[in-house]
Amino acid sequence: MSETTYIEAIRLAMIEEMERDQSVFLIGEDIGHFGGAFKATQGLLERFGKERVVDTPIAEALIMGVSVGAAIRGLRPVAEMQFADFVTCGFSQLVENAGTFHYRLKVSVPMVVRLPSGGGVGGGPYHSRNPEAWFCHAPGLKVVAPATAADAHGLLKSAIRDPDPVVFLEQKWLYRREKGVLQSGDDALVPLGKARVAREGRHLTLVTYANGVPMAVEAADRLRAQGIEIEVIDLRSLAPWDHQTVLASVEKTGRLLVLSEATRTGSFASEVAAHVAELGFESLDAPILRVTAPDAPTPSEKNLEAYFRPNTEKLVDAVSVLMRY
Amino acid sequence: MPRRMSADYPPHPAPPVLPPPPLGASLPAERWPSPDELLAIHRSMLRARLVEERIVELYRQNRITGGCYSGIGNEATAVGIAFPMHNEDVLVPTHRDMGAHLVRGHSALEVFRQYFKRASSQTGGKDSGLHLGREGSNIVGMISHLAHMLPVAVGVALAERQKGNPAFVVTTVGDGASSLGDFHESLNFAAVQKLPVLFVIENNQYAYSTPITLQYACERLSDRAKGYGMFGEDVDGTDVVLVVDAARRARERGMRGEGPTLLNAVTMRMRGHSEHDDFKYVPKALFEAWSAYDPLLRLEKRLVEQHLATTADLERWREALGIELDRAVDEAWAEPEPAGAEAARDVYRRWDESWTPPTGAERWGSSS
């Protein structure tokens, strides 16, 4: 079986869904002739025509609002933000408009917003954002953040078929580094709200998602040699999120470490920690620890960014603290 | 530092007291609405006026709570832009467009249910005011970020074109929302895509307390159209005949593939921003000047002059409609309030109950 990159998995998911359903169309900046800043839409204009691959001016609020308008009329727009950071320009449309239509009027808003997120590529403060917590705090939006090529493929397909607005966080750092075998047809679909156990273990539960997953898996593999078995849970979806899988794992291991590449305060890692503190307290043998970025914008220079971002060493440190209990 | 005296802060410069255009500005005979159309237009304007007068009264009686935004003075524009719309056309209105809602199919009963926040209302008490527009209807339910509805209207037009439907889209903002970036992004893109959209600015002189003199420096807001590469014009927003004609021409233009239109309908907000607002910041002279241009009275004068109605007819219609609306108020008022637990329901179209994380409250002995 040949392996597919994470970004090609995203491109294939869009092609397959556009072929399956006439109502799916793409909208964004430079996505047509140019094929998108990361080439996620390369060749799609030629394949599907300009009505289904809509190039817009630089106008993120417009892209979001047009997607809302098209979605409430029965189409399924897939909007691309060139970088996740620029979603701030369209934030209000997403949070206030897309997120409230169903609650207010039972009007379905089947749209997807793709956000090329995350650091590790020297992008600096305006091309490295991990904005997931903002959207997890916005009722009415669903949020997914795949870490593997198969999940990027399967979750994007599920997101496009979902009747609610879905914020799809894709990782620039994984675009061409992460590869995997894709399933075909409906076997490829990955359900929203279902975590994946990336490594089984009995000593400690490490919950993470997106860019955190390869760091966590590397730490787990390294520590296994020392006799420490870490269970790595890849959440895949953040809203809804699979609290049951997390709680069941903590019940087994008694220790919880949460890893997020985003900044610390109010992060999704904090939400997982709070939930387990409330409902899994009696299973815990140690405090819950979080490994996150510090509360600062993402710096650009490589030493600064290396200090800023979580990594395997920081995880190994945190695990050693927890294993003392 | 010496304290500044209030004299350093003179009141905002008020908008000029306009001598509105002469009654019955020249319109070629073939573009006049027919007698039947004029009477239908009058019925809608009268209904909008009386529904809103009741809403103001109910607010005063504390039977309506929260924001209460009236379109009194705006009936000619709201009815005039909606009247020429076809069944398949889509309306994306804002909060002073009672007349447009009524023309396009919402009933007075639905409006009163919504204002009373009844379980039976379109939003089930989760939202209020004129935020009406169910799935499957050709009216889109606004949010309070008024300018945000403009990109949505453009998206509706794009979707209908993609589906192959020959639908026209009519959307509105006030002079206030015309200052937001959404306005620029939407008009620009609609023109690039040549989408059949009528963008209406209901230019009623004030955005809450801020007069137009502090909002824009151009002579006419319709002049902006040229910069976007679309047709634009001003219209006397208190003369329904002229508004209907402008909206008809915009539709014809859009359906011929000539793209969007910007219509600056000049009118006056005859009440406060919301009913809690005593609008003392509006100079008396401005009110007096505009009072002579009450859109409903202008149309009624014309109906009498053209022998389409007598003053006795007008009185009779008003009375009969009043009785009908009082019944609708009573019916809506008697309907049940929503149950509290509805507050967390229907956030999503598809949601599995297993996805909702338990709060843990049951462990602490809470009954909630």
Interface residues (C-beta under 8 A of the other chain):
Chain A: F25 E51 R52 V54 T56 P57 A59 A61 L62 M64 G65 V66 S67 V68 G69 A70 A71 I72 R73 G74 L75 P77 S92 Q93 E96 N97 T100 F101 H102 Y103 R104 L105 K106 V107 S108 P139 G140 K142 D162 P163 D164 G193 P240 W241 H243 Q244 H275 E278 L279
Chain B: V90 V92 Q122 T123 K126 D127 H131 L132 G133 R134 E135 V140 G141 I143 H145 H148 L150 P151 V152 A153 V154 G155 V156 A157 L158 A159 E160 R161 Q162 K163 G181 D182 E185 S186 N188 F189 V192 D346 V347 Y348 R349 R350 W351 D352 S354 W355 T356 P357 P358 T359 G360 R363
